[in-house]
Amino acid sequence: MADIRFRNKAHRDFFLENMMKCRVNDCYHRAFFYVMGIAAETRANINQMFDFKTDCIEPEGMHGGWQTSGTVKVCHLAFNLWNGYTDKERPQDFTPEDLFCCEFAPYFMEGIKVRYPEYCRELPAPKQQTEHSR
């Protein structure tokens, strides 16, 4: 967890607090709470988006009056990382083209790394070409 980049202290604190509240510490929960912690509005409304008693996401929270275009993207990515959730009526809202066109994109990439650590390892440096290898 030490190499996860957080947007700010509030983001980090939210992540740690919610991981302590949930029953399981796995990549699904870590990615969900990491992404939901990116924006102040999603942090403030986490109980509308996640039911801690049943350990389930709450898609109905997407219709809250507090939602903005940015927080909708945060919630869409968090839900998708949780269990592959997409809205059957508007699946295009869950594409990288739609989701990543916002200020949160660098943190979205971090959320993907948290969810898929086995696939998001550092790549080796490319080999330098020499005169003989051209």
N, C-alpha and C positions, 0 to 999 in steps of 0.2 A: 504494500500500500504506500510505501514511502515515495515511490516514483510517480504517483498520480499527481497531475497538475490540477489544482483547484483554482477557481476563478478568484476567490477571496476567502477570508477567514470564516465568514458566515456560511459559505458553501461547504467548506471542510467540516465545520461544527455540525451543520445539518446532516451531512453524510454520516458522521460518527454517531450522532444521537439516534438517528433512525435505524442504523445497523444494530445498535444496542436494543432497540425496541422490537425488532423482528425476531422470529423464531429460528431463522436459518441464515447462515452467513455463506452464501454461494454467489456465483457470478451473476445470476439473475437479479438477486436483491442488491448486490453491490452496484451493478450497472443502473438499475432503476433509480436507486436513491442518489447515485452520483448525478445522473442527468436531471432528475427532479430538483436537485439542489442548485442548479445553475442560476436560476432566476429567483429573485426575492418573492415574486408573486406565487410561484409554484411551491416555494418553501412554506409560505404563509397559508397555503390552501391544501397541504398534503393530505389532510383528513378527508377532503372531498375527492381525492384522486386515488387513495389507497385505504383499504379496510384492514387494519392491523389485527382485528379479531379473526377474520377469515383468511388473512394473508392473500388478499386478492386486489387487483387493480379495479378502479371504479370508472369505467368509460363514461358514465352519466355526468361525471364532473367536468367533462369537456364543454358542457353547456353553461358553465358558471359565468355570471356577469363580470367576473374579474379577469377572464381570459382575454389576452391580446394576441395579435398575430404571432409574436415571438413565443409567448407561453404555450400557444397551441402547438407550435413546432417542438418545443421541449417535451410536452406531454405525448405527442405522437411518437417521437423517438423513444422515450422511456417505455411506453406501452409496447412498442414493437420489439425492443430489446428484452422485455419481460417474457413475452410468449409469442412473438410474431404477429401481434394484434395489428389489424388494419381495419378501417371503416369500409364495409362492403359497398356503401353508397358513394364513397369518394376515395378509392384506393390511391389515386394519383397524389393525394395529400401526404402520402407516406414515402414518396420517392426521394432519392438524394437530391434531385433537382429542386424539389420544393423545400425539403427540410433544411438543406445546408445554405440557403440564401438568407443568412441572418448573422448577426453578431456573435451568436453562440457556436458557430461552426467549429472553432478549434476545440471547444469543450465537448462537442458532440463526438469528435474523433477520439477524445480521451474516453468517453463513455463506451465507444465501440471496443477500444482496447481493454477496458475493464470487463466487458461481456465476453470477449473472445481472446483471452490472453494467450491461448495456445496457438493462435493464428497471427497474432500481432506482435511478434517478437522483432527485435532489431534485425535489419538486413545487413549482410556483410558488405563492406565497402567494395565498390567495383574495382576490378583489377585495372591497373594503368596499362595502356597499350604502349608497346615499345616499337622501335623502328622495325625490328625483326618480326613482330606479330601482325604487321599491317599487310 
